[in-house]
């Protein structure tokens, strides 16, 4: 809203004159639980799982293509960043989004 003024202890609406304390707006941040990573089919992935590519994917920066059906070595889940898992496929260490893989049952 553009018609709100701010003072040291409260806010005030210039349109209706309503005032409210600043502390009522500041809610404590809730701690988020552990990140849940799911594969393309909704299976929960964990460290050490084996995954398989579900579609061909060109590897950026190289002329290699990971073919559908390529299996990985055991994966590691990433805490932050764009890629959700790190794994080895075809001798390369890769960061992948989980939507391109499916969990393989041992």
DOBA-40950 format. One record per atom (N, C-alpha, C): residue in one letter; x, y, z. Coordinates in pm, 1 decimal. Each point is the difference from the previous one (the first is absolute). Layout:
<rs>
r,X,Y,Z
A,X,Y,Z
...
</rs>
This chain:
<rs>
r,X,Y,Z
X,84.5,-118.0,0.0
X,-84.5,118.0,0.0
X,88.7,123.8,0.0
X,-42.9,100.7,-69.5
X,76.7,124.3,-9.0
X,-38.8,101.7,105.7
X,-114.8,-18.9,61.7
X,-49.6,100.1,93.3
X,21.8,-38.4,146.5
X,113.5,-62.0,30.0
X,33.4,-38.6,136.9
X,124.4,77.0,42.3
X,-6.0,60.5,116.6
X,117.8,68.0,54.1
X,58.7,-85.8,110.9
X,128.1,18.3,22.5
X,71.3,-81.2,97.6
X,65.0,91.0,102.3
X,-17.6,-32.4,127.5
X,70.8,70.7,106.3
X,89.6,-101.7,70.7
X,62.3,40.0,107.3
X,93.2,-88.2,70.3
X,-69.7,-121.5,60.6
X,-125.0,14.7,43.4
X,-66.4,-109.3,70.4
X,-122.8,-56.3,-70.0
X,-54.3,71.4,-99.3
X,-124.0,-46.8,-62.0
X,-12.2,45.6,-145.2
X,-102.7,-54.4,-66.6
X,-38.6,38.9,-135.7
X,-135.3,68.2,8.1
X,-28.0,89.2,-99.6
X,-129.6,66.0,-4.4
X,-47.1,10.1,-144.1
X,-127.5,-37.5,-22.3
X,-61.6,10.3,-131.6
X,-53.4,142.6,-16.0
X,45.7,70.3,-104.2
X,-43.8,138.0,-21.6
X,-144.1,7.6,-48.9
X,-49.9,-106.5,-59.9
X,-136.3,-0.6,-51.7
X,-102.6,-10.2,111.5
X,18.0,-96.7,90.9
X,-102.0,-22.7,103.2
X,45.5,37.9,140.7
X,129.6,26.2,19.2
X,48.4,39.3,130.8
X,32.2,-116.1,93.3
X,-13.8,-124.0,-47.3
X,28.3,-116.8,83.5
X,149.2,-4.5,33.5
X,31.8,-31.5,126.3
X,138.8,-12.1,44.2
X,23.6,-140.2,53.0
X,120.2,-52.8,-20.6
X,35.7,-130.3,54.1
X,148.8,-5.2,31.1
X,30.3,-83.3,99.2
X,137.5,-13.8,48.4
X,87.0,-69.8,-103.2
X,127.0,35.5,-4.2
X,93.0,-66.9,-91.4
X,22.4,-145.2,39.3
X,-3.2,-28.3,128.5
X,27.6,-136.0,45.3
X,-104.2,-99.1,-46.3
X,-121.1,44.1,-31.1
X,-103.2,-93.0,-45.2
X,28.0,-49.2,-141.4
X,77.6,72.6,-78.0
X,31.4,-40.3,-136.0
X,120.8,-92.5,-7.0
X,86.6,10.6,96.7
X,122.3,-78.3,-3.3
X,-19.9,-132.6,71.8
X,-20.6,-106.0,-75.9
X,-17.7,-132.1,57.8
X,133.0,-73.0,-2.0
X,28.8,-77.8,101.7
X,126.4,-74.3,-0.9
X,2.6,-99.7,-114.8
X,117.5,-14.6,-59.5
X,14.0,-95.2,-109.5
X,-3.7,-141.8,53.6
X,-78.4,-82.3,-66.4
X,-8.1,-139.4,39.8
X,117.1,-75.1,-61.4
X,53.8,-91.4,75.1
X,109.5,-80.1,-51.0
X,-55.5,-101.3,-99.3
X,59.8,-2.5,-117.1
X,-43.6,-94.9,-101.7
X,59.0,-136.4,28.3
X,-74.2,-102.0,-32.0
X,47.7,-136.4,19.1
X,101.6,-36.8,-106.6
X,45.7,-122.6,1.4
X,97.1,-42.3,-100.5
X,-62.7,2.1,-139.2
X,82.6,27.3,-98.0
X,-45.3,6.8,-138.6
X,-36.7,-139.4,-49.1
X,-118.4,-13.0,-59.1
X,-44.7,-127.3,-54.6
X,16.5,7.0,-151.4
X,79.3,-93.6,-54.8
X,24.9,-3.6,-143.5
X,-70.9,-121.8,-56.8
X,-81.9,23.9,-104.6
X,-74.2,-108.8,-62.5
X,41.0,-12.1,-146.0
X,-0.6,-124.5,-50.6
X,33.9,-23.5,-139.9
X,-119.0,34.9,-89.5
X,11.2,-28.8,-128.5
X,-104.7,34.6,-96.3
X,-132.7,-69.9,29.0
X,2.1,-110.5,73.0
X,-121.2,-76.3,28.9
X,-49.1,17.6,143.3
X,61.4,91.4,74.3
X,-44.9,28.8,135.4
X,62.7,-85.0,108.3
X,98.4,-83.5,-33.0
X,69.6,-79.5,100.8
X,100.5,88.2,72.6
X,6.3,-11.2,132.5
X,92.7,79.5,79.9
X,141.4,-54.2,-19.4
X,93.8,90.6,-31.2
X,139.5,-38.5,-18.5
X,78.4,27.1,127.1
X,96.4,-87.7,27.3
X,87.7,13.9,115.8
X,143.3,-18.1,-45.7
X,94.4,46.5,83.5
X,141.6,-23.0,-29.8
X,25.0,-149.0,-17.7
X,76.4,-35.6,-103.6
X,35.0,-139.4,-23.4
X,-93.0,-73.9,-95.6
X,-110.9,61.4,-39.2
X,-90.0,-63.6,-96.9
X,65.6,-3.6,-137.7
X,-45.0,-94.1,-82.4
X,43.2,-9.4,-138.9
X,-114.9,54.1,-84.9
X,32.1,86.8,-96.2
X,-102.7,56.4,-87.2
X,32.4,-30.8,-145.6
X,-100.7,17.1,-83.7
X,10.9,-28.4,-142.6
X,-62.0,116.9,-76.4
X,64.0,42.4,-108.8
X,-53.0,107.9,-83.3
X,-131.1,-44.2,-64.4
X,-97.7,91.8,-8.7
X,-127.8,-34.5,-62.5
X,-11.4,58.2,-140.6
X,93.1,89.6,-35.5
X,1.3,53.5,-135.5
X,141.7,42.7,-35.7
X,28.6,10.9,-129.3
X,131.3,43.8,-43.6
X,23.6,143.8,45.1
X,120.8,26.9,47.2
X,33.3,133.7,50.2
X,140.1,36.0,-45.0
X,13.8,110.5,-75.0
X,131.2,46.2,-43.0
X,70.7,63.3,118.6
X,128.1,-32.3,15.3
X,78.0,55.7,109.7
X,56.8,134.1,-46.4
X,-33.5,105.1,71.8
X,43.9,134.2,-34.8
X,152.4,9.0,1.7
X,56.0,60.4,-103.0
X,144.1,20.2,-6.4
X,75.5,-113.5,-65.4
X,-68.1,-107.6,-35.8
X,64.5,-112.3,-67.8
X,-87.0,-43.9,-116.5
X,51.9,-94.5,-75.9
X,-80.1,-55.2,-110.0
X,-65.6,-131.4,40.8
X,11.9,-38.1,128.6
X,-57.8,-124.7,49.6
X,-149.6,13.0,25.5
X,-68.7,-111.6,-16.5
X,-142.8,-8.5,30.3
X,-20.8,-118.8,92.4
X,-69.1,22.6,110.4
X,-38.4,-110.1,88.1
X,-126.7,-61.1,-56.9
X,6.4,-124.9,-35.8
X,-113.6,-68.3,-62.2
X,-99.6,-45.7,105.8
X,-123.0,-10.9,-40.0
X,-103.8,-52.8,85.7
X,39.0,-141.3,43.1
X,-14.7,-29.7,127.6
X,35.4,-132.2,51.3
X,137.9,-6.9,62.6
X,81.9,105.4,-14.1
X,133.3,1.6,61.0
X,-13.9,1.2,151.0
X,67.6,-94.4,68.0
X,-6.9,-8.8,146.0
X,117.8,73.6,62.4
X,-22.9,47.3,121.1
X,102.2,74.4,73.3
X,67.4,-88.9,103.6
X,108.6,50.4,53.0
X,57.8,-52.6,123.5
X,-86.4,57.7,112.9
X,22.6,-38.0,125.3
X,-81.7,56.3,109.9
X,1.5,153.7,0.2
X,-116.9,58.0,21.8
X,-15.9,145.2,-5.9
X,22.2,65.5,135.4
X,20.6,132.6,-4.0
X,3.4,83.0,120.6
X,-99.7,113.1,-20.8
X,-80.0,29.0,100.4
X,-95.7,110.1,-7.3
X,71.7,131.1,29.9
X,-37.5,105.0,-71.4
X,57.6,132.3,19.3
X,-89.5,82.5,90.8
X,59.6,77.5,87.2
X,-76.1,83.9,93.4
X,-52.5,126.7,-66.5
X,76.1,55.6,-93.1
X,-41.4,124.7,-63.3
X,46.1,1.5,-144.8
X,-41.8,100.9,-72.5
X,37.1,11.0,-140.3
X,-109.7,-50.1,-91.7
X,25.2,11.0,-130.1
X,-99.0,-39.0,-100.3
X,-18.0,-150.6,-10.0
X,108.3,-73.6,13.6
X,-5.8,-144.7,-17.4
X,-27.2,-68.0,132.9
X,-86.1,-100.4,-3.8
X,-42.0,-65.4,123.9
X,85.8,-119.9,36.3
X,63.2,-62.9,-99.9
X,83.7,-116.4,28.1
X,133.8,13.0,-72.8
X,101.3,-66.1,55.5
X,130.1,-12.9,-64.7
X,27.1,-148.2,-13.1
X,48.2,-41.1,-118.6
X,26.9,-141.2,-21.8
X,105.1,-16.1,-109.9
X,44.4,-124.1,-16.5
X,91.9,-32.8,-107.9
X,-74.5,-84.0,-102.5
X,10.5,42.1,-126.9
X,-57.0,-74.6,-112.7
X,100.6,5.7,-113.4
X,25.4,-113.2,-60.9
X,94.1,-7.5,-112.2
X,135.1,62.8,33.1
X,44.5,-15.3,122.8
X,131.2,50.2,40.4
X,5.9,148.2,30.3
X,-111.2,70.1,-4.6
X,-5.2,142.6,29.7
X,-77.0,24.9,129.0
X,45.0,95.4,78.7
X,-75.4,42.5,117.6
X,-92.5,112.4,-43.0
X,-129.2,-17.7,25.5
X,-101.4,92.2,-50.1
X,-91.6,48.3,110.6
X,-52.1,119.0,-19.3
X,-109.9,49.3,81.8
X,-125.3,-7.7,-84.8
X,-104.3,-62.6,51.8
X,-123.7,-18.7,-76.9
X,-121.3,44.8,79.6
X,-102.3,36.6,-72.2
X,-130.5,23.0,62.5
X,-68.9,-136.0,10.0
X,-70.6,-21.3,107.1
X,-63.0,-129.8,25.4
X,-110.6,-32.0,-99.9
X,-52.2,99.0,-70.2
X,-109.6,-24.8,-93.6
X,45.8,-75.6,-125.1
X,131.8,-16.2,-19.3
X,51.7,-71.5,-116.7
X,38.5,-144.5,30.3
X,-22.6,-45.6,122.5
X,41.9,-135.0,39.3
X,-111.8,-74.4,69.5
X,16.3,-133.0,5.8
X,-90.1,-81.4,79.9
X,85.2,-90.1,90.0
X,-54.0,-31.2,114.8
X,68.6,-83.9,96.8
X,-1.3,-144.1,-48.3
X,116.2,-66.7,9.5
X,11.3,-140.2,-39.8
X,3.5,-83.7,126.5
X,-85.8,-100.2,6.7
X,-0.7,-88.9,116.7
X,113.5,-99.9,-14.2
X,77.7,-19.7,107.4
X,113.3,-93.7,-8.3
X,-43.0,-144.4,-14.4
</rs>
